[in-house]
Amino acid sequence: MNDAIVVCPSCGAKNRIPADKRHLTPKCGRCGAPLGRAAGGTVIELTDMTFQQEVAGSPLPVLVDFYSPTCGPCRMLAPVIEELARKYAGRARICKLDTSRHQVIASRFQIRGVPTLLFFKGGQVVDQLVGAAPQAEIEQRLNALL
């Protein structure tokens, strides 16, 4: 049984998504809102414009990877972030923000070095990791938020 439990971003209802149906575009059983990105286990690419909606408005804990495409440690961390998105599908949102293109949000959170991981719960920063941390350490911090 490898089903995902996805919380609807609109109404907060928990929805069970069978593993063999994740390729479809699931809808919430209560309100009918699409659950597409949350159920797919994909990393959500943020911009300065979408940050508030995706992070502050999320009923789930959120991990945001502040990165730069030219950063070596950021590129080493990218597969870990992808794996976390699959592993925590429906339980947490895993996002990333390119600090070289979207500087407003990066400066708002005083990001001075990349990679920097910020952990949000209820729209507030609750934890921070700077540098390419091991997957086990990131998972430990994510589990503390669940």
DSSP file (Angstrom, degrees, kcal/mol; ACC not computed):
  #  RESIDUE AA STRUCTURE BP1 BP2  ACC     N-H-->O    O-->H-N    N-H-->O    O-->H-N    TCO  KAPPA ALPHA  PHI   PSI    X-CA   Y-CA   Z-CA
    1    1 A M              0   0    0      0, 0.0     0, 0.0     0, 0.0     0, 0.0   0.000 360.0 360.0 360.0 106.0    0.0    0.0    0.0
    2    2 A N        +     0   0    0      2,-0.0     2,-0.1     0, 0.0     0, 0.0  -0.227 360.0 150.0-118.8  40.2    1.8    3.1   -1.3
    3    3 A D        -     0   0    0     15,-0.1     2,-0.4    16,-0.1    13,-0.0  -0.408  38.6-135.0 -74.7 150.2   -1.2    5.5   -1.3
    4    4 A A  E     -A   17   0A   0     13,-2.7    13,-3.5    -2,-0.1     2,-0.6  -0.856   3.9-143.6-104.7 141.8   -0.6    9.2   -0.7
    5    5 A I  E     -A   16   0A   0     84,-0.4     2,-0.5    -2,-0.4    11,-0.2  -0.934  23.1-168.9-102.6 118.0   -2.7   11.3    1.7
    6    6 A V  E     -A   15   0A   0      9,-3.4     9,-2.5    -2,-0.6     2,-0.5  -0.926  14.9-142.2-114.8 128.1   -3.1   14.7    0.1
    7    7 A V  E     -A   14   0A   0     83,-0.6     7,-0.2    -2,-0.5     6,-0.1  -0.768  27.2-118.4 -88.0 128.6   -4.6   17.7    2.0
    8    8 A C     >  -     0   0    0      5,-2.9     4,-1.6    -2,-0.5    27,-0.1  -0.476  12.8-147.4 -66.9 128.5   -6.7   19.9   -0.2
    9    9 A P  T  4 S+     0   0    0      0, 0.0    -1,-0.2     0, 0.0    26,-0.1   0.719  95.1  48.2 -70.1 -18.5   -5.3   23.4   -0.5
   10   10 A S  T  4 S+     0   0    0     24,-0.1    -2,-0.0     3,-0.1    -3,-0.0   0.925 131.5   7.1 -86.4 -49.4   -8.8   24.8   -0.7
   11   11 A C  T  4 S-     0   0    0      2,-0.1    -1,-0.0    22,-0.0    -4,-0.0   0.558  90.3-121.0-115.6 -10.5  -10.8   23.2    2.1
   12   12 A G     <  +     0   0    0     -4,-1.6     2,-0.1     1,-0.3    -5,-0.0   0.497  58.0 149.5  85.1   2.8   -8.2   21.2    4.1
   13   13 A A        -     0   0    0     -6,-0.1    -5,-2.9     1,-0.1     2,-0.4  -0.424  48.2-120.7 -71.0 144.7   -9.8   17.8    3.6
   14   14 A K  E     -A    7   0A   0     -7,-0.2     2,-0.4    -2,-0.1    -7,-0.2  -0.733  30.2-169.0 -87.1 134.1   -7.6   14.8    3.5
   15   15 A N  E     -A    6   0A   0     -9,-2.5    -9,-3.4    -2,-0.4     2,-0.5  -0.984  16.9-137.3-126.4 133.1   -7.8   12.7    0.3
   16   16 A R  E     -A    5   0A   0     -2,-0.4   -11,-0.2   -11,-0.2   -13,-0.0  -0.801  18.3-167.8 -90.9 124.9   -6.3    9.3   -0.3
   17   17 A I  E     -A    4   0A   0    -13,-3.5   -13,-2.7    -2,-0.5     5,-0.1  -0.946  18.7-133.1-114.4 110.9   -4.7    9.0   -3.7
   18   18 A P    >   -     0   0    0      0, 0.0     3,-2.0     0, 0.0     4,-0.4  -0.308  19.8-119.9 -61.2 146.4   -3.8    5.4   -4.8
   19   19 A A  G >  S+     0   0    0      1,-0.3     3,-0.9     2,-0.2     4,-0.2   0.845 113.1  54.4 -56.9 -37.3   -0.3    5.0   -6.1
   20   20 A D  G 3  S+     0   0    0      1,-0.2    -1,-0.3     2,-0.1     3,-0.1   0.501 108.8  49.6 -78.7  -1.8   -1.6    3.7   -9.5
   21   21 A K  G X  S+     0   0    0     -3,-2.0     3,-1.6     1,-0.1    -1,-0.2   0.369  78.3  97.9-113.3   1.7   -3.8    6.9   -9.9
   22   22 A R  T <  S+     0   0    0     -3,-0.9    -2,-0.1    -4,-0.4    -1,-0.1   0.741  74.5  65.1 -66.3 -22.3   -1.2    9.6   -9.2
   23   23 A H  T 3  S+     0   0    0     -4,-0.2    -1,-0.3    -3,-0.1    -2,-0.1   0.710  93.2  76.9 -73.1 -17.9   -0.5   10.2  -12.9
   24   24 A L  S <  S-     0   0    0     -3,-1.6    -3,-0.0     1,-0.1     0, 0.0  -0.317  98.3-101.6 -81.1 171.2   -4.1   11.4  -13.2
   25   25 A T        -     0   0    0     -2,-0.1    -2,-0.1     9,-0.0    -3,-0.1  -0.804  45.5-153.6 -95.6  96.6   -5.3   14.9  -12.1
   26   26 A P        -     0   0    0      0, 0.0     9,-3.3     0, 0.0    10,-0.5  -0.316   5.2-152.8 -72.7 153.7   -7.0   14.1   -8.8
   27   27 A K  B     -B   34   0B   0      7,-0.3     2,-0.1     8,-0.2     6,-0.1  -0.905  28.5 -94.0-123.0 153.3   -9.8   16.3   -7.3
   28   28 A C     >  -     0   0    0      5,-2.8     4,-1.0    -2,-0.3   -13,-0.1  -0.422  24.8-142.2 -65.4 135.5  -10.8   16.8   -3.7
   29   29 A G  T  4 S+     0   0    0      2,-0.1    -1,-0.1     1,-0.1   -14,-0.1   0.748  97.7  41.5 -70.5 -23.9  -13.6   14.5   -2.6
   30   30 A R  T  4 S+     0   0    0      3,-0.1    -1,-0.1   -17,-0.0    -2,-0.0   0.932 133.7  10.1 -89.0 -54.1  -15.2   17.2   -0.5
   31   31 A C  T  4 S-     0   0    0      2,-0.1    -2,-0.1   -18,-0.0    -1,-0.0   0.591  90.0-123.6-108.2 -12.0  -15.0   20.4   -2.6
   32   32 A G     <  +     0   0    0     -4,-1.0    -3,-0.1     1,-0.3     3,-0.1   0.511  55.9 150.2  84.0   4.1  -13.8   19.2   -6.0
   33   33 A A        -     0   0    0     -6,-0.1    -5,-2.8     1,-0.1    -1,-0.3  -0.416  54.9 -99.2 -69.2 145.3  -10.7   21.4   -6.2
   34   34 A P  B     -B   27   0B   0      0, 0.0    -7,-0.3     0, 0.0   -24,-0.1  -0.398  29.7-170.6 -67.1 142.2   -7.8   20.0   -8.2
   35   35 A L     >  +     0   0    0     -9,-3.3     4,-2.2     1,-0.1     5,-0.3   0.185  41.6 130.8-112.0  12.3   -5.1   18.4   -6.2
   36   36 A G  H  > S+     0   0    0    -10,-0.5     4,-1.3     1,-0.2     3,-0.2   0.793  71.3  33.5 -39.2 -64.9   -2.7   18.0   -9.1
   37   37 A R  H  >>S+     0   0    0      1,-0.2     5,-0.8     2,-0.2     4,-0.7   0.879 117.4  53.9 -69.3 -36.6    0.6   19.4   -7.9
   38   38 A A  H  45S+     0   0    0     -3,-0.2    52,-0.6     1,-0.2     3,-0.3   0.860 113.0  43.1 -66.0 -33.6    0.2   18.2   -4.3
   39   39 A A  H  <5S+     0   0    0     -4,-2.2    -1,-0.2     1,-0.2    -2,-0.2   0.727 102.5  67.6 -84.1 -21.6   -0.4   14.7   -5.3
   40   40 A G  H  <5S-     0   0    0     -4,-1.3    -1,-0.2    -5,-0.3    -2,-0.2   0.682  94.8-131.3 -76.7 -17.1    2.3   14.4   -8.0
   41   41 A G  T  <5 +     0   0    0     -4,-0.7     2,-0.3    -3,-0.3    -3,-0.1   0.874  56.4 143.4  69.8  36.0    5.2   14.7   -5.6
   42   42 A T      < -     0   0    0     -5,-0.8    52,-0.4    43,-0.2     2,-0.3  -0.769  57.1-104.8-108.8 155.7    6.9   17.3   -7.7
   43   43 A V        -     0   0    0     -2,-0.3     2,-0.6    -3,-0.1    52,-0.2  -0.604  33.6-132.5 -75.8 133.7    9.0   20.3   -6.6
   44   44 A I  E     -c   95   0C   0     50,-2.4    52,-2.2    -2,-0.3     2,-0.6  -0.800  13.2-140.4 -91.9 121.6    7.0   23.6   -6.9
   45   45 A E  E     -c   96   0C   0     -2,-0.6     2,-0.2    50,-0.2    52,-0.2  -0.731  23.4-155.7 -84.0 119.6    9.0   26.3   -8.6
   46   46 A L  E     -c   97   0C   0     50,-3.1    52,-0.5    -2,-0.6     2,-0.3  -0.595  12.6-170.7 -96.8 156.3    8.3   29.6   -6.9
   47   47 A T     >  -     0   0    0     -2,-0.2     4,-1.4    50,-0.1    55,-0.1  -0.807  44.4 -96.9-129.1 174.9    8.6   33.2   -8.1
   48   48 A D  T  4 S+     0   0    0     -2,-0.3     4,-0.4     1,-0.2    54,-0.0   0.843 126.0  48.3 -60.3 -32.1    8.3   36.5   -6.3
   49   49 A M  T  4 S+     0   0    0      1,-0.2     4,-0.4     2,-0.1    -1,-0.2   0.833 116.0  39.4 -79.6 -33.5    4.7   36.6   -7.4
   50   50 A T  T  > S+     0   0    0      1,-0.2     4,-2.4     2,-0.1     5,-0.3   0.549  90.8  89.3 -95.3  -7.6    3.6   33.1   -6.4
   51   51 A F  H  X>S+     0   0    0     -4,-1.4     4,-2.8     1,-0.2     5,-0.7   0.931  86.8  48.4 -57.7 -51.3    5.5   32.9   -3.1
   52   52 A Q  I  >>S+     0   0    0     -4,-0.4     5,-1.3     1,-0.2     4,-0.6   0.914 115.1  44.8 -58.4 -46.2    2.8   34.3   -0.9
   53   53 A Q  I  45S+     0   0    0     -4,-0.4     4,-0.3     3,-0.2    -1,-0.2   0.918 119.2  40.4 -65.0 -44.9    0.1   32.1   -2.3
   54   54 A E  I  <5S+     0   0    0     -4,-2.4    -2,-0.2     2,-0.1    -1,-0.2   0.840 129.2  24.5 -77.0 -34.2    2.1   28.9   -2.3
   55   55 A V  I ><5S+     0   0    0     -4,-2.8     3,-1.2    -5,-0.3    68,-0.3   0.909 126.0  38.6 -98.8 -57.3    3.8   29.3    1.1
   56   56 A A  I 3<<S+     0   0    0     -5,-0.7    -3,-0.2    -4,-0.6    -4,-0.1   0.842 120.3  47.3 -67.8 -32.2    1.8   31.6    3.4
   57   57 A G  T 3 <S+     0   0    0     -5,-1.3    -1,-0.3    -4,-0.3    -2,-0.1   0.357  86.7 114.5 -90.4   6.9   -1.5   30.2    2.2
   58   58 A S    <   -     0   0    0     -3,-1.2    64,-0.3     1,-0.1    65,-0.2  -0.621  53.1-158.4 -84.6 131.9   -0.5   26.5    2.5
   59   59 A P  S    S+     0   0    0      0, 0.0    -1,-0.1     0, 0.0   -51,-0.1   0.627  79.3  70.8 -76.9 -11.9   -2.3   24.3    5.1
   60   60 A L  S    S-     0   0    0    -53,-0.1    62,-0.2     1,-0.1    32,-0.2  -0.645  99.1 -93.7 -99.3 157.5    0.8   22.0    4.9
   61   61 A P        -     0   0    0      0, 0.0    32,-2.7     0, 0.0     2,-0.4  -0.420  45.8-146.8 -62.4 148.9    4.3   22.6    6.2
   62   62 A V  E     -dE  93 120C   0     58,-2.4    58,-3.5    30,-0.2     2,-0.5  -0.976  15.3-162.0-128.4 134.3    6.5   24.0    3.5
   63   63 A L  E     -dE  94 119C   0     30,-2.8    32,-3.3    -2,-0.4     2,-0.5  -0.972  13.0-165.7-109.8 124.2   10.2   23.5    2.7
   64   64 A V  E     -dE  95 118C   0     54,-2.8    54,-2.4    -2,-0.5     2,-0.8  -0.957   7.6-155.3-115.0 123.7   11.7   26.2    0.4
   65   65 A D  E     -dE  96 117C   0     30,-2.4    32,-2.6    -2,-0.5     2,-0.7  -0.867   6.8-157.9 -95.8 109.1   15.1   25.6   -1.2
   66   66 A F  E     +dE  97 116C   0     50,-3.1    50,-1.8    -2,-0.8     2,-0.3  -0.811  33.5 154.9 -87.2 118.7   16.7   29.0   -2.0
   67   67 A Y  E     -d   98   0C   0     30,-2.2    32,-2.9    -2,-0.7    33,-0.5  -0.827  41.5-137.5-139.8 171.7   19.2   28.2   -4.7
   68   68 A S    >   -     0   0    0     -2,-0.3     3,-1.7    30,-0.2     6,-0.1  -0.997  21.1-134.4-132.4 136.5   21.1   29.5   -7.7
   69   69 A P  T 3  S+     0   0    0      0, 0.0    -1,-0.0     0, 0.0     6,-0.0   0.705 106.8  53.5 -64.9 -17.4   21.6   27.4  -10.9
   70   70 A T  T 3  S+     0   0    0      4,-0.0     2,-0.5     5,-0.0    -3,-0.0   0.450  85.1 104.7 -94.2  -0.1   25.3   28.3  -11.0
   71   71 A C    <>  -     0   0    0     -3,-1.7     4,-1.8     1,-0.1     5,-0.1  -0.706  59.7-153.5 -87.5 123.7   25.9   27.0   -7.4
   72   72 A G  H  > S+     0   0    0     -2,-0.5     4,-1.8     1,-0.2     5,-0.2   0.946  95.7  46.9 -61.5 -52.2   27.7   23.7   -7.2
   73   73 A P  H  > S+     0   0    0      0, 0.0     4,-1.7     0, 0.0    -1,-0.2   0.850 109.8  56.1 -60.3 -32.4   26.3   22.7   -3.8
   74   74 A C  H  > S+     0   0    0      1,-0.2     4,-1.3     2,-0.2    -2,-0.2   0.905 107.2  48.6 -64.3 -40.7   22.8   23.7   -5.0
   75   75 A R  H  < S+     0   0    0     -4,-1.8    -1,-0.2     1,-0.2    -3,-0.1   0.843 110.0  52.0 -68.2 -32.7   23.1   21.3   -7.9
   76   76 A M  H  < S+     0   0    0     -4,-1.8     4,-0.4     1,-0.2    -1,-0.2   0.838 111.5  47.5 -69.2 -32.2   24.3   18.5   -5.5
   77   77 A L  H >X S+     0   0    0     -4,-1.7     4,-2.1    -5,-0.2     3,-0.6   0.707  90.5  84.4 -80.9 -21.0   21.2   19.2   -3.3
   78   78 A A  H 3X S+     0   0    0     -4,-1.3     4,-2.2     1,-0.2    -1,-0.2   0.873  88.5  49.0 -54.5 -46.5   18.7   19.2   -6.2
   79   79 A P  H 3> S+     0   0    0      0, 0.0     4,-2.2     0, 0.0    -1,-0.2   0.849 110.3  53.1 -64.6 -30.4   18.2   15.4   -6.4
   80   80 A V  H <> S+     0   0    0     -3,-0.6     4,-2.4    -4,-0.4    -2,-0.2   0.914 108.5  49.4 -66.9 -42.9   17.7   15.3   -2.6
   81   81 A I  H  X S+     0   0    0     -4,-2.1     4,-2.0     2,-0.2    -1,-0.2   0.901 110.7  50.4 -63.5 -41.7   15.0   18.0   -2.9
   82   82 A E  H  X S+     0   0    0     -4,-2.2     4,-1.7     2,-0.2    -1,-0.2   0.918 110.9  49.0 -61.6 -44.0   13.3   16.0   -5.8
   83   83 A E  H  X S+     0   0    0     -4,-2.2     4,-2.7     1,-0.2    -2,-0.2   0.900 109.4  51.9 -63.4 -41.7   13.3   12.8   -3.6
   84   84 A L  H  X S+     0   0    0     -4,-2.4     4,-2.7     1,-0.2    -1,-0.2   0.876 105.4  55.9 -63.1 -37.2   11.9   14.7   -0.6
   85   85 A A  H  < S+     0   0    0     -4,-2.0    -1,-0.2     1,-0.2    -2,-0.2   0.906 112.4  42.3 -61.7 -41.2    9.0   16.0   -2.9
   86   86 A R  H >< S+     0   0    0     -4,-1.7     3,-0.9     1,-0.2    -2,-0.2   0.921 116.6  47.7 -69.5 -43.6    8.1   12.4   -3.8
   87   87 A K  H 3< S+     0   0    0     -4,-2.7    -2,-0.2     1,-0.2    -1,-0.2   0.849 118.5  38.6 -68.5 -35.5    8.5   11.1   -0.3
   88   88 A Y  T >X S+     0   0    0     -4,-2.7     3,-2.3    -5,-0.2     4,-2.2   0.155  79.2 147.8-103.9  18.0    6.5   13.8    1.4
   89   89 A A  T <4 S+     0   0    0     -3,-0.9   -84,-0.4     1,-0.3   -50,-0.1  -0.326  76.8   9.4 -56.1 126.9    3.8   14.2   -1.3
   90   90 A G  T 34 S+     0   0    0    -52,-0.6   -83,-0.6     2,-0.4    -1,-0.3   0.246 125.1  65.5  86.9 -13.8    0.5   15.1    0.5
   91   91 A R  T <4 S+     0   0    0     -3,-2.3     2,-0.3     1,-0.4    -2,-0.2   0.673 112.4   4.8-110.9 -25.8    2.2   15.7    3.8
   92   92 A A     <  -     0   0    0     -4,-2.2     2,-0.5   -32,-0.2    -1,-0.4  -0.984  69.0-119.0-154.2 153.6    4.4   18.7    3.0
   93   93 A R  E     - d   0  62C   0    -32,-2.7   -30,-2.8    -2,-0.3     2,-0.6  -0.853  21.8-158.5 -97.3 132.1    5.1   21.1    0.1
   94   94 A I  E     + d   0  63C   0     -2,-0.5   -50,-2.4   -52,-0.4     2,-0.3  -0.956  22.6 168.2-112.8 119.4    8.6   21.1   -1.3
   95   95 A C  E     -cd  44  64C   0    -32,-3.3   -30,-2.4    -2,-0.6     2,-0.3  -0.805  20.6-156.1-127.5 164.3    9.4   24.3   -3.2
   96   96 A K  E     -cd  45  65C   0    -52,-2.2   -50,-3.1    -2,-0.3     2,-0.4  -0.994   1.5-161.5-142.3 150.4   12.4   26.0   -4.7
   97   97 A L  E     -cd  46  66C   0    -32,-2.6   -30,-2.2    -2,-0.3     2,-0.8  -0.987  19.4-134.2-136.0 123.6   13.2   29.6   -5.5
   98   98 A D  E >>  - d   0  67C   0    -52,-0.5     4,-2.4    -2,-0.4     3,-0.9  -0.667  15.7-163.5 -77.9 108.3   15.9   30.8   -7.9
   99   99 A T  T 34 S+     0   0    0    -32,-2.9    -1,-0.2    -2,-0.8   -31,-0.2   0.700  85.0  61.2 -70.2 -19.7   17.6   33.6   -6.0
  100  100 A S  T 34 S+     0   0    0    -33,-0.5    -1,-0.2     1,-0.1     3,-0.2   0.757 117.4  29.1 -77.9 -23.0   19.3   35.0   -9.1
  101  101 A R  T <4 S+     0   0    0     -3,-0.9     2,-0.5     1,-0.2    -2,-0.2   0.707 124.9  43.9-104.4 -28.2   16.0   35.6  -10.8
  102  102 A H     X  +     0   0    0     -4,-2.4     4,-0.9     1,-0.1    -1,-0.2  -0.736  62.0 155.6-124.5  81.0   13.7   36.3   -7.9
  103  103 A Q  H  >  +     0   0    0     -2,-0.5     4,-2.4    -3,-0.2     5,-0.2   0.660  58.6  72.8 -85.6 -18.1   15.5   38.6   -5.6
  104  104 A V  H  > S+     0   0    0      2,-0.2     4,-1.8     1,-0.2    -1,-0.2   0.956 104.8  37.8 -63.5 -50.6   12.6   40.3   -3.8
  105  105 A I  H  > S+     0   0    0      2,-0.2     4,-1.8     1,-0.2    -1,-0.2   0.891 114.8  55.7 -68.8 -39.0   11.7   37.2   -1.7
  106  106 A A  H  <>S+     0   0    0     -4,-0.9     5,-2.9     1,-0.2    -1,-0.2   0.907 111.3  43.6 -60.5 -41.4   15.4   36.3   -1.2
  107  107 A S  H ><5S+     0   0    0     -4,-2.4     3,-1.1     3,-0.2    -1,-0.2   0.837 106.7  61.3 -74.0 -30.8   16.1   39.7    0.3
  108  108 A R  H 3<5S+     0   0    0     -4,-1.8    -1,-0.2     1,-0.3    -2,-0.2   0.885 112.7  37.3 -59.8 -38.5   12.9   39.6    2.4
  109  109 A F  T 3<5S-     0   0    0     -4,-1.8    -1,-0.3    -5,-0.1    -2,-0.2   0.250 114.2-119.1 -97.9  11.6   14.3   36.6    4.2
  110  110 A Q  T < 5 -     0   0    0     -3,-1.1     2,-0.7     1,-0.2    -3,-0.2   0.887  41.9-178.2  53.3  47.7   17.8   37.9    4.1
  111  111 A I      < +     0   0    0     -5,-2.9    -1,-0.2     1,-0.2     3,-0.1  -0.684  14.6 160.6 -78.0 114.6   19.2   35.0    2.1
  112  112 A R        +     0   0    0     -2,-0.7     2,-0.4     1,-0.2    -1,-0.2   0.612  60.9  34.7-110.7 -19.5   22.9   35.7    1.8
  113  113 A G  S    S-     0   0    0     18,-0.0    -1,-0.2   -47,-0.0    18,-0.1  -0.989  83.5-104.8-137.7 146.4   24.2   32.2    0.9
  114  114 A V  S    S+     0   0    0     -2,-0.4   -47,-0.2     1,-0.2   -40,-0.1  -0.921  90.0  42.1-121.5 150.4   22.9   29.4   -1.1
  115  115 A P  S    S+     0   0    0      0, 0.0    16,-3.5     0, 0.0     2,-0.4   0.502  73.1 162.0 -76.4 144.3   21.7   26.8   -0.7
  116  116 A T  E     -EF  66 130C   0    -50,-1.8   -50,-3.1    14,-0.2     2,-0.5  -0.999  22.3-156.9-126.5 128.9   19.5   27.9    2.2
  117  117 A L  E     -EF  65 129C   0     12,-3.5    12,-2.6    -2,-0.4     2,-0.4  -0.925   7.1-168.0-107.6 125.1   16.5   25.8    3.2
  118  118 A L  E     -EF  64 128C   0    -54,-2.4   -54,-2.8    -2,-0.5     2,-0.5  -0.940   8.8-151.1-111.9 135.8   13.7   27.5    5.1
  119  119 A F  E     -EF  63 127C   0      8,-2.5     7,-3.3    -2,-0.4     8,-1.3  -0.923  15.5-167.1-108.0 124.5   11.0   25.5    6.8
  120  120 A F  E     +EF  62 125C   0    -58,-3.5   -58,-2.4    -2,-0.5     2,-0.3  -0.869  13.9 177.3-114.4 143.8    7.6   27.2    7.1
  121  121 A K  E >  S- F   0 124C   0      3,-2.3     3,-1.3    -2,-0.4   -61,-0.1  -0.949  79.8  -2.6-142.8 125.3    4.5   26.2    9.2
  122  122 A G  T 3  S-     0   0    0     -2,-0.3     3,-0.1   -64,-0.3   -66,-0.1   0.799 130.3 -60.2  64.9  28.2    1.4   28.4    9.2
  123  123 A G  T 3  S+     0   0    0    -68,-0.3     2,-0.4     1,-0.2    -1,-0.2   0.449 115.6 109.9  80.6   0.6    3.2   30.8    6.9
  124  124 A Q  E <  S-F  121   0C   0     -3,-1.3    -3,-2.3   -69,-0.1     2,-0.4  -0.863  75.3-111.9-112.1 143.4    6.0   31.5    9.5
  125  125 A V  E     +F  120   0C   0     -2,-0.4    -5,-0.2    -5,-0.2     3,-0.1  -0.584  39.7 166.5 -70.5 125.4    9.6   30.5    9.3
  126  126 A V  E     +     0   0C   0     -7,-3.3     2,-0.3    -2,-0.4    -6,-0.2   0.555  61.5  12.0-116.1 -15.1   10.2   27.9   12.0
  127  127 A D  E     -F  119   0C   0     -8,-1.3    -8,-2.5     2,-0.0     2,-0.3  -0.985  58.2-160.1-158.5 161.1   13.6   26.5   11.0
  128  128 A Q  E     -F  118   0C   0     -2,-0.3     2,-0.4   -10,-0.2   -10,-0.2  -0.996   3.7-170.2-149.4 141.7   16.5   27.2    8.7
  129  129 A L  E     -F  117   0C   0    -12,-2.6   -12,-3.5    -2,-0.3     2,-0.5  -0.996   9.3-161.2-132.2 127.1   19.4   25.2    7.2
  130  130 A V  E     +F  116   0C   0     -2,-0.4   -14,-0.2   -14,-0.2     2,-0.1  -0.929  56.6  17.2-111.3 132.1   22.3   26.8    5.4
  131  131 A G  S    S-     0   0    0    -16,-3.5     2,-1.4    -2,-0.5   -14,-0.1  -0.263 106.9 -45.9 100.1 170.7   24.5   24.8    3.1
  132  132 A A        -     0   0    0    -18,-0.1    -2,-0.1    -2,-0.1   -58,-0.0  -0.631  67.4-172.1 -80.6  93.6   24.1   21.4    1.4
  133  133 A A        -     0   0    0     -2,-1.4    -2,-0.1     1,-0.1    -4,-0.0  -0.495  29.3 -95.2 -85.7 155.5   22.9   19.3    4.3
  134  134 A P    >>  -     0   0    0      0, 0.0     4,-1.8     0, 0.0     3,-0.5  -0.342  33.1-115.4 -66.9 152.5   22.5   15.5    4.2
  135  135 A Q  H 3> S+     0   0    0      1,-0.2     4,-2.7     2,-0.2     5,-0.2   0.868 113.9  58.9 -57.0 -39.2   19.0   14.2    3.3
  136  136 A A  H 3> S+     0   0    0      1,-0.2     4,-2.1     2,-0.2    -1,-0.2   0.882 105.6  48.5 -61.0 -39.0   18.6   12.6    6.8
  137  137 A E  H <> S+     0   0    0     -3,-0.5     4,-1.8     2,-0.2    -1,-0.2   0.896 112.0  48.3 -69.0 -39.6   19.0   15.9    8.5
  138  138 A I  H  X S+     0   0    0     -4,-1.8     4,-2.3     1,-0.2    -2,-0.2   0.919 112.0  49.8 -65.6 -42.7   16.5   17.6    6.2
  139  139 A E  H  X S+     0   0    0     -4,-2.7     4,-3.1     1,-0.2     5,-0.2   0.889 106.9  55.5 -62.6 -39.7   14.0   14.8    6.8
  140  140 A Q  H  X S+     0   0    0     -4,-2.1     4,-1.4    -5,-0.2    -1,-0.2   0.914 110.7  44.8 -59.6 -43.3   14.5   15.0   10.6
  141  141 A R  H  X S+     0   0    0     -4,-1.8     4,-0.7     2,-0.2    -1,-0.2   0.871 113.4  50.1 -70.6 -37.2   13.6   18.7   10.5
  142  142 A L  H >X S+     0   0    0     -4,-2.3     3,-1.2     1,-0.2     4,-0.9   0.926 108.1  53.1 -65.2 -44.1   10.6   18.1    8.1
  143  143 A N  H 3< S+     0   0    0     -4,-3.1     3,-0.4     1,-0.3    -1,-0.2   0.832 101.4  60.6 -61.2 -31.9    9.3   15.3   10.4
  144  144 A A  H 3< S+     0   0    0     -4,-1.4    -1,-0.3     1,-0.2    -2,-0.2   0.774 105.1  49.8 -66.0 -24.5    9.4   17.7   13.3
  145  145 A L  H <<        0   0    0     -3,-1.2    -1,-0.2    -4,-0.7    -2,-0.2   0.684 360.0 360.0 -86.0 -19.9    6.9   19.9   11.5
  146  146 A L     <        0   0    0     -4,-0.9    -1,-0.2    -3,-0.4    -2,-0.2   0.489 360.0 360.0 -77.9 360.0    4.5   17.1   10.7
